[in-house]
Amino acid sequence: MTPSGPQEPELSAPPADPGGLTLKPFDVRLFRESSETTVAKLEKHLADLSLKGLSLTEPAVLSRAARALMTTEREHIAGYDEDRLAAIIDLYVKTGIQVHSPGYMGRQFSSTVPLAGVIDFVSSVVNQPSSFYEAGQLPNVVEKIMADELNRFIGWPADSFAMVTTSGGSLANLTAMLAARNDRFPGFWSEGSAAYLGQARPAIAVGDDVHYSVSRTAGVMGIGEAQIVRLPLNAAQQIDMDAVRPALDAAERRGLGVFCLVASAGTTSVGAFDPIDRLAEVARERDIWLHVDGAHGASLLVSDQLRHRLKGIELADSLTWDAHKMMFTPAPCTLLFYREKDKSRRAFRQRASYVFDEDPDVYTAMDSGGKTIECTKRPMIMPLWVVWAMYGRALFAEKIEYLCRLTRDVHRVLQAEPDFETTHYPESNILCFRYRPGWVREEDVHRLQVTVRDRVKSRGTFFISKVDVAGVAALRVVMMNHLITEEHFRMLLDEIRAVGEELCGNRQNDQQRVGGRR
Ligand SMILES: *Cc1c(COP(=O)(O)O)cnc(C)c1O
C-alpha cells in the first residue's frame, strides 16, 4: 500500500442486468427499506422501559408461529413483504429475555450499548471475518489497538504480550489450557498422552466453584476429569489459600503433574474473586501456568475504584476477558490475553498450506488463525472498539461502578429484611440471597428458592436466576443494566413475598410441601 492510501476505484454505472439474472433481495433500495423498518421497531423496543423479564413460549407454539410467517411460495423467489418482515422482527424481540428492561436481573449478558449493535449490523453487511488480515484488515488492526488499550490496565510490557479474540469465554479457557498443556508437555500435540506413559499424569487445579467450561477442558484435552484437583473455598467463596499448597502436595503424591492453576476473577455463581497475587506466588514456586478466568470480572480492570479486585493480574500467564458481559457489547466478544506472546502460539502447532503462509510478511504477521481454534470468526472486536473509540473508557468504568455500587446497596437492603438472608458480601455485581419467611421449615429452604425462582420467572415481571451456594439453592441477581435502581429491587422483594404468600396459602390449605412436589 502506498503512503497516500488506497486508490479510489473509478465509479461507473453498473450494467442494469449484469449477469442476466435479477435477484430482488439484493436490491439496494430494498436494503434501505428493510433496514428502516427494522430500526424503527428496535427504537420502539429500546424506548420501552416497563418492567419485563421473560415470557417463555412453549417451543411447539413458537415453532408454529415461526412457520406461519414463512412464505408459501415454492417455485419462485418470493416478493419482498414488509408486513412479514415486521412480524418476524416483532416475534424475535418479544420472545427474548428483555435485557433492556430493569426487570432483567438474571444473567451475565447485558443490555448492550445500542451503537455496538449498529456496528454489528455493519459487520454483517461488509462480512469481514477476522482470523486473517486480508479478510478483515480493520478488525485485525483494531484487535491490536484494543489489546494495547486494555493491557494498560493489566500492565504487561507492550511488545511482549499477545491477545486473540475467541467466540466466547469457554473457548478462550480451552485455548489457554491447551497452551498451558503444550508448554509443559510439548510432545502431547503430536504423540498424544502415550508420550507420557509412566510419568506424572497431566492435571489441572481449579477452585471448587470454577465455571464448568474450565472443568470441561479436562475431557476435551484428553487428560480426563479425574485429573482435576478441586481446591476448597473459604466463607467468601474464594479459593482458600490455606488449602492450596497441601492440596497440590497431595496431588503430587497421587501421581499428578499439575501444569495449570486456574483462578476465577468473578465466579459465575457469586462473583467472588480468587486472590490472584497469592495464587501467582504458588504457581511461580512450582512452575505452574496461572490462568485467570476473568470472563465475568476482568472488566473491573478499567475502573480505578475496582481494579484492586484483580490485584496481581500482571503475574498471570493468561487471562480470559468477556466483553459481552461487563463491557456491554453483543455476544460473543471475548479477548484472551497471554503474558508472553511466544506462548500464545503453543496452543496449536499445525501447518496448513492454504492459510498459513510460508513467508510471513507485514500482513500475515497480523493473522490470528494460528492462535485460535476458529478459522472463520466474527470481527467481534468492532462493536467494542467503536464504542471505546467514540466514548472512551469512562463509559465502561461509570457503568460498572454504578452496577457494583447498586449491588452493595441492595445487599444492605436485604440485611434489614428479616425474611431474607444473603449468602455473601458482593464483590462485584452478582448477589445471591435466600427467601426465608418464618413459616418455611429448614429442610424446605432449598426447594423454596427453586420454586420461588420459577414462579417469579413465569409471572414475567422480573427475570432472576438461581444457583446452589454451599449446596443449598439461592436466588441470584446479576445487575447488568444501569437503569435498575434500589426501588426496582424492592419491587422484586415484594414480588417474591407475593409468591411466598401464595405458596404458604397452598401449604396451609392442603398440607402440601413447598412447591407441591419433592
Ligand atoms: C460466563 C463465564 C464463562 C463462559 O463464558 P462464555 O462467554 O459464556 O462462553 C466462563 N467463566 C466464567 C467465570 C464466566 O462467568
The ligand as a MOL file (V3000), in Angstrom:
LIG
                    3D

  0  0  0     0  0            999 V3000
M  V30 BEGIN CTAB
M  V30 COUNTS 15 15 0 0 0
M  V30 BEGIN ATOM
M  V30 1 C -19.6210 -16.6950 31.5460 0
M  V30 2 C -18.4280 -17.3430 32.0860 0
M  V30 3 C -17.6910 -18.2480 31.3180 0
M  V30 4 C -18.1470 -18.7190 29.9610 0
M  V30 5 O -18.0260 -17.7200 29.0240 0
M  V30 6 P -18.9240 -17.7550 27.7060 0
M  V30 7 O -18.5660 -16.4600 27.0610 0
M  V30 8 O -20.3420 -17.8280 28.1590 0
M  V30 9 O -18.5170 -18.9420 26.9130 0
M  V30 10 C -16.5270 -18.7570 31.8360 0
M  V30 11 N -16.1260 -18.4060 33.0730 0
M  V30 12 C -16.8000 -17.5560 33.8470 0
M  V30 13 C -16.2880 -17.1980 35.1990 0
M  V30 14 C -17.9880 -16.9890 33.3840 0
M  V30 15 O -18.6900 -16.1580 34.1570 0
M  V30 END ATOM
M  V30 BEGIN BOND
M  V30 1 1 1 2
M  V30 2 1 2 3
M  V30 3 2 2 14
M  V30 4 1 3 4
M  V30 5 2 3 10
M  V30 6 1 4 5
M  V30 7 1 5 6
M  V30 8 2 6 7
M  V30 9 1 6 8
M  V30 10 1 6 9
M  V30 11 1 10 11
M  V30 12 2 11 12
M  V30 13 1 12 13
M  V30 14 1 12 14
M  V30 15 1 14 15
M  V30 END BOND
M  V30 END CTAB
M  END
